[in-house]
């Protein structure tokens, strides 16, 4: 459960913004949206496969960027 304490001299708007950010990080909002309607098992499998592919591509892109950075440091292109 996401929980924040309002800091001294903090406006309600700032506290609400921090709370929303905390909910976003914890994944509560996305889960609530997903559970709003029934999701067939086949749809769930498809969604999970798509999410895994996105994570894999993100990891590959990050690795490529790191390799390019190391090449630049060594003086190559």
Buried (B, 14 or more C-beta within 10 A) or exposed (E): EBEBEEEEEEEEEEBEEBBEEBBEEEEEEEEEEEEEEEEEEEEEEEEEEEEEEEEEEEEEEEEEEEEEEEEEEEEEE
